[in-house]
Amino acid sequence: ENFNELLKSYEELEYEAKIREQNEVEQMHENLHQSISQQNPEERVITNIAICFYMSIFESSPNSKHEFSIFYNWLDEVKLLVQKLPQFTLHQIRIIVYWTFDGENRWASIIK
């Protein structure tokens, strides 16, 4: 009987944690949309590149705090890459874009 009560308590806690994370993820989506709406056009383009890159890998928007963490790391790396683009020739940029969307490479390794 005590075991059943403990199991029920655990299941309730697990459910509450799941609901709490869903609410946090919804808030993160809202915060992202609000942030994008406040960006200047150049920043918005950079953010959209990061979103496209993320979606090309995961085929969905971030659905957890961990996935949002990955997305924001990629966004930071995209910003670094965009700053370095003027240093490259058009041919080099094409190679970078090809490597980036190959799916096996990460932005950070390309930036280095």
VEXGU-393191 format. One record per residue: residue number from 1; residue in three letters; z, x, y of N, C-alpha, C, O in turn. Coordinates in steps of 0.001 Angstrom, whole numbers. Example, Ala and Ser with C-alpha at 12.3 -4.5 7.8 and 13.67 -1.06 7.14 Angstrom:
<site 1,"ala",<7800,13190,-5690>,<7800,12300,-4500>,<7800,13200,-3300>,<8465,14236,-3319>>
<site 2,"ser",<7080,12850,-2250>,<7140,13670,-1060>,<7870,12900,30>,<8039,13409,1138>>
This chain:
<site 1,"glu",<0,825,-1195>,<0,0,0>,<0,868,1258>,<-748,593,2196>>
<site 2,"asn",<834,1915,1286>,<853,2824,2435>,<-494,3520,2611>,<-960,3734,3730>>
<site 3,"phe",<-1105,3867,1482>,<-2413,4515,1534>,<-3446,3595,2186>,<-4242,4036,3014>>
<site 4,"asn",<-3428,2327,1813>,<-4369,1367,2397>,<-4150,1213,3901>,<-5108,1091,4664>>
<site 5,"glu",<-2891,1220,4320>,<-2595,1129,5753>,<-3084,2372,6490>,<-3640,2280,7585>>
<site 6,"leu",<-2868,3543,5874>,<-3352,4783,6478>,<-4876,4789,6573>,<-5441,5195,7589>>
<site 7,"leu",<-5528,4339,5518>,<-6986,4281,5501>,<-7493,3343,6591>,<-8459,3653,7288>>
<site 8,"lys",<-6841,2204,6730>,<-7239,1244,7763>,<-7048,1852,9149>,<-7910,1707,10015>>
<site 9,"ser",<-5917,2533,9362>,<-5669,3186,10652>,<-6730,4243,10933>,<-7229,4349,12053>>
<site 10,"tyr",<-7070,5021,9915>,<-8090,6055,10072>,<-9437,5429,10426>,<-10131,5911,11322>>
<site 11,"glu",<-9804,4371,9734>,<-11080,3697,10007>,<-11108,3125,11422>,<-12138,3176,12094>>
<site 12,"glu",<-9978,2581,11873>,<-9902,2055,13237>,<-10050,3175,14261>,<-10763,3026,15253>>
<site 13,"leu",<-9374,4297,14019>,<-9483,5439,14927>,<-10908,5988,14953>,<-11433,6338,16010>>
<site 14,"glu",<-11517,6057,13786>,<-12892,6537,13686>,<-13843,5615,14459>,<-14733,6087,15167>>
<site 15,"tyr",<-13653,4319,14322>,<-14479,3340,15033>,<-14290,3472,16546>,<-15260,3457,17304>>
<site 16,"glu",<-13029,3602,16978>,<-12743,3750,18405>,<-13387,5018,18962>,<-13926,5006,20069>>
<site 17,"ala",<-13333,6105,18203>,<-13946,7361,18642>,<-15461,7211,18759>,<-16073,7739,19687>>
<site 18,"lys",<-16055,6494,17820>,<-17504,6269,17847>,<-17893,5453,19081>,<-18861,5781,19766>>
<site 19,"ile",<-17146,4404,19358>,<-17412,3564,20531>,<-17230,4377,21811>,<-18034,4271,22737>>
<site 20,"arg",<-16180,5184,21859>,<-15909,6012,23037>,<-17068,6989,23275>,<-17508,7168,24411>>
<site 21,"glu",<-17560,7619,22198>,<-18682,8552,22360>,<-19944,7809,22799>,<-20689,8314,23639>>
<site 22,"gln",<-20196,6629,22250>,<-21366,5851,22676>,<-21293,5545,24172>,<-22293,5642,24883>>
<site 23,"asn",<-20113,5178,24636>,<-19926,4893,26064>,<-20151,6149,26911>,<-20767,6092,27975>>
<site 24,"glu",<-19641,7287,26418>,<-19824,8543,27144>,<-21300,8929,27198>,<-21777,9396,28232>>
<site 25,"val",<-22024,8740,26099>,<-23452,9068,26059>,<-24228,8155,27006>,<-25126,8617,27710>>
<site 26,"glu",<-23893,6871,27031>,<-24534,5953,27981>,<-24291,6410,29412>,<-25199,6365,30243>>
<site 27,"gln",<-23075,6850,29703>,<-22755,7347,31043>,<-23553,8612,31345>,<-24008,8802,32473>>
<site 28,"met",<-23724,9474,30354>,<-24506,10696,30551>,<-25968,10362,30861>,<-26591,11020,31694>>
<site 29,"his",<-26514,9343,30195>,<-27880,8895,30494>,<-27960,8398,31938>,<-28887,8746,32669>>
<site 30,"glu",<-26992,7592,32341>,<-26974,7077,33716>,<-26865,8217,34722>,<-27549,8215,35745>>
<site 31,"asn",<-25999,9195,34428>,<-25833,10337,35327>,<-27127,11141,35441>,<-27482,11601,36526>>
<site 32,"leu",<-27831,11310,34316>,<-29095,12038,34338>,<-30121,11307,35197>,<-30786,11923,36031>>
<site 33,"his",<-30253,9998,34997>,<-31204,9217,35794>,<-30861,9287,37283>,<-31751,9423,38123>>
<site 34,"gln",<-29585,9196,37602>,<-29160,9274,38998>,<-29465,10656,39568>,<-29932,10776,40700>>
<site 35,"ser",<-29201,11690,38786>,<-29475,13055,39225>,<-30965,13259,39488>,<-31346,13860,40493>>
<site 36,"ile",<-31806,12758,38582>,<-33257,12893,38745>,<-33720,12175,40005>,<-34570,12687,40734>>
<site 37,"ser",<-33174,11008,40263>,<-33599,10241,41442>,<-33227,10941,42746>,<-33832,10676,43785>>
<site 38,"gln",<-32242,11826,42701>,<-31803,12529,43908>,<-32465,13898,44066>,<-32246,14579,45068>>
<site 39,"gln",<-33273,14305,43083>,<-33909,15617,43141>,<-35131,15595,44050>,<-35752,14553,44265>>
<site 40,"asn",<-35457,16768,44576>,<-36703,16869,45325>,<-37857,16905,44315>,<-37620,17109,43124>>
<site 41,"pro",<-39091,16711,44767>,<-40217,16618,43821>,<-40359,17833,42900>,<-40685,17674,41724>>
<site 42,"glu",<-40121,19036,43413>,<-40252,20235,42579>,<-39204,20243,41467>,<-39524,20521,40311>>
<site 43,"glu",<-37963,19938,41815>,<-36892,19884,40809>,<-37183,18804,39771>,<-36923,18990,38582>>
<site 44,"arg",<-37718,17687,40222>,<-38032,16580,39316>,<-39090,16999,38289>,<-38995,16642,37115>>
<site 45,"val",<-40089,17751,38733>,<-41121,18240,37813>,<-40497,19155,36765>,<-40815,19054,35580>>
<site 46,"ile",<-39617,20041,37196>,<-38955,20961,36263>,<-38124,20179,35253>,<-38162,20472,34058>>
<site 47,"thr",<-37380,19195,35721>,<-36572,18366,34817>,<-37461,17620,33834>,<-37123,17506,32656>>
<site 48,"asn",<-38594,17110,34307>,<-39510,16399,33411>,<-40104,17322,32353>,<-40340,16891,31225>>
<site 49,"ile",<-40348,18586,32698>,<-40818,19556,31704>,<-39759,19726,30620>,<-40077,19734,29431>>
<site 50,"ala",<-38497,19863,31033>,<-37410,20018,30057>,<-37288,18778,29181>,<-37060,18887,27976>>
<site 51,"ile",<-37439,17598,29781>,<-37371,16349,29009>,<-38507,16301,27991>,<-38287,15955,26831>>
<site 52,"cys",<-39721,16647,28422>,<-40870,16649,27494>,<-40646,17633,26357>,<-40948,17335,25202>>
<site 53,"phe",<-40114,18807,26688>,<-39850,19807,25657>,<-38820,19280,24661>,<-39002,19393,23448>>
<site 54,"tyr",<-37745,18710,25178>,<-36699,18162,24309>,<-37273,17068,23409>,<-37029,17052,22203>>
<site 55,"met",<-38037,16156,24010>,<-38605,15033,23251>,<-39610,15519,22208>,<-39736,14907,21147>>
<site 56,"ser",<-40326,16608,22489>,<-41285,17122,21516>,<-40583,17657,20276>,<-41154,17651,19185>>
<site 57,"ile",<-39359,18115,20436>,<-38596,18642,19299>,<-37874,17519,18559>,<-37996,17402,17340>>
<site 58,"phe",<-37124,16696,19286>,<-36250,15704,18662>,<-36863,14312,18535>,<-36338,13466,17812>>
<site 59,"glu",<-37964,14075,19227>,<-38669,12792,19183>,<-37802,11613,19627>,<-38084,10468,19274>>
<site 60,"ser",<-36763,11886,20389>,<-35932,10840,20990>,<-35116,11478,22108>,<-35003,12701,22195>>
<site 61,"ser",<-34561,10644,22942>,<-33707,11170,24002>,<-32368,11597,23399>,<-32054,11215,22272>>
<site 62,"pro",<-31573,12387,24134>,<-30271,12814,23607>,<-29404,11612,23231>,<-29254,10674,24014>>
<site 63,"asn",<-28838,11650,22030>,<-28038,10533,21532>,<-26594,10904,21239>,<-25855,10122,20642>>
<site 64,"ser",<-26192,12098,21660>,<-24803,12513,21464>,<-24453,13529,22546>,<-25329,14036,23246>>
<site 65,"lys",<-23168,13816,22671>,<-22757,14816,23651>,<-23348,16173,23286>,<-23736,16941,24166>>
<site 66,"his",<-23417,16470,21995>,<-23993,17741,21541>,<-25468,17835,21935>,<-25917,18877,22413>>
<site 67,"glu",<-26216,16758,21738>,<-27633,16757,22094>,<-27818,16884,23605>,<-28760,17534,24057>>
<site 68,"phe",<-26934,16275,24388>,<-27009,16447,25838>,<-26728,17897,26212>,<-27337,18428,27141>>
<site 69,"ser",<-25820,18533,25504>,<-25531,19941,25748>,<-26782,20787,25502>,<-27107,21670,26296>>
<site 70,"ile",<-27476,20511,24401>,<-28728,21217,24106>,<-29735,20974,25227>,<-30371,21909,25712>>
<site 71,"phe",<-29875,19722,25631>,<-30834,19387,26686>,<-30523,20149,27974>,<-31423,20732,28577>>
<site 72,"tyr",<-29263,20150,28398>,<-28919,20819,29654>,<-29086,22335,29550>,<-29421,22984,30541>>
<site 73,"asn",<-28858,22912,28361>,<-29140,24339,28174>,<-30628,24605,28351>,<-31021,25563,29017>>
<site 74,"trp",<-31465,23738,27740>,<-32911,23896,27888>,<-33332,23717,29335>,<-34211,24432,29815>>
<site 75,"leu",<-32723,22782,30031>,<-33057,22564,31439>,<-32776,23831,32246>,<-33591,24225,33080>>
<site 76,"asp",<-31640,24465,32006>,<-31318,25720,32690>,<-32350,26797,32373>,<-32755,27551,33257>>
<site 77,"glu",<-32780,26871,31100>,<-33761,27872,30699>,<-35133,27579,31302>,<-35853,28504,31679>>
<site 78,"val",<-35497,26314,31396>,<-36766,25940,32024>,<-36746,26365,33491>,<-37743,26875,34002>>
<site 79,"lys",<-35628,26161,34162>,<-35521,26562,35572>,<-35717,28071,35719>,<-36361,28527,36663>>
<site 80,"leu",<-35160,28844,34781>,<-35357,30295,34808>,<-36823,30648,34583>,<-37371,31518,35259>>
<site 81,"leu",<-37445,29974,33639>,<-38847,30245,33327>,<-39740,29933,34524>,<-40621,30723,34863>>
<site 82,"val",<-39521,28798,35158>,<-40357,28390,36288>,<-40259,29416,37422>,<-41255,29697,38087>>
<site 83,"gln",<-39080,29967,37641>,<-38922,30985,38687>,<-39753,32227,38388>,<-40200,32912,39309>>
<site 84,"lys",<-39963,32522,37102>,<-40680,33732,36709>,<-42188,33524,36592>,<-42932,34500,36488>>
<site 85,"leu",<-42654,32276,36606>,<-44083,32020,36406>,<-44991,32762,37385>,<-46043,33244,36965>>
<site 86,"pro",<-44639,32880,38674>,<-45544,33588,39589>,<-45799,35044,39190>,<-46773,35644,39644>>
<site 87,"gln",<-44938,35617,38349>,<-45111,37002,37916>,<-46205,37144,36855>,<-46639,38257,36561>>
<site 88,"phe",<-46656,36017,36276>,<-47596,36063,35166>,<-48999,35670,35598>,<-49192,34949,36577>>
<site 89,"thr",<-49975,36164,34840>,<-51355,35725,35048>,<-51529,34361,34385>,<-50680,33928,33606>>
<site 90,"leu",<-52634,33688,34700>,<-52915,32386,34100>,<-52980,32493,32575>,<-52482,31620,31865>>
<site 91,"his",<-53593,33563,32080>,<-53691,33763,30626>,<-52291,33903,30004>,<-52020,33324,28952>>
<site 92,"gln",<-51415,34663,30647>,<-50054,34834,30129>,<-49289,33514,30143>,<-48519,33229,29225>>
<site 93,"ile",<-49501,32712,31182>,<-48828,31408,31253>,<-49288,30524,30103>,<-48475,29828,29495>>
<site 94,"arg",<-50592,30543,29798>,<-51093,29762,28660>,<-50417,30190,27363>,<-50045,29347,26546>>
<site 95,"ile",<-50257,31496,27172>,<-49585,32002,25963>,<-48132,31533,25937>,<-47640,31103,24894>>
<site 96,"ile",<-47446,31612,27071>,<-46047,31174,27150>,<-45938,29696,26792>,<-45069,29306,26012>>
<site 97,"val",<-46815,28877,27358>,<-46779,27440,27067>,<-47053,27202,25590>,<-46384,26378,24966>>
<site 98,"tyr",<-48024,27908,25020>,<-48325,27753,23593>,<-47101,28109,22752>,<-46729,27351,21856>>
<site 99,"trp",<-46474,29249,23029>,<-45291,29662,22274>,<-44161,28657,22431>,<-43465,28329,21469>>
<site 100,"thr",<-43992,28179,23638>,<-42892,27258,23919>,<-43009,25987,23102>,<-42029,25532,22510>>
<site 101,"phe",<-44203,25410,23065>,<-44371,24140,22374>,<-44730,24313,20909>,<-45042,23342,20219>>
<site 102,"asp",<-44684,25558,20434>,<-44905,25830,19021>,<-43786,25227,18184>,<-43995,24920,17010>>
<site 103,"gly",<-42613,25054,18759>,<-41501,24413,18057>,<-40571,25390,17377>,<-39431,25045,17069>>
<site 104,"glu",<-41038,26612,17135>,<-40189,27586,16455>,<-39537,28546,17443>,<-38623,29289,17084>>
<site 105,"asn",<-39996,28530,18654>,<-39477,29448,19665>,<-38555,28706,20624>,<-38689,27502,20841>>
<site 106,"arg",<-37628,29448,21183>,<-36739,28875,22197>,<-37114,29443,23545>,<-37656,30545,23630>>
<site 107,"trp",<-36831,28706,24594>,<-37147,29167,25944>,<-36530,30537,26217>,<-37185,31407,26791>>
<site 108,"ala",<-35294,30732,25815>,<-34586,31963,26155>,<-35306,33192,25622>,<-35394,34202,26321>>
<site 109,"ser",<-35821,33128,24403>,<-36500,34287,23836>,<-37800,34561,24583>,<-38211,35714,24708>>
<site 110,"ile",<-38443,33519,25075>,<-39689,33682,25819>,<-39398,34276,27193>,<-40138,35135,27673>>
<site 111,"ile",<-38332,33821,27816>,<-37990,34297,29156>,<-37699,35792,29136>,<-38102,36524,30040>>
<site 112,"lys",<-36998,36239,28101>,<-36659,37659,27986>,<-37916,38466,27798>,<-37853,39689,27679>>
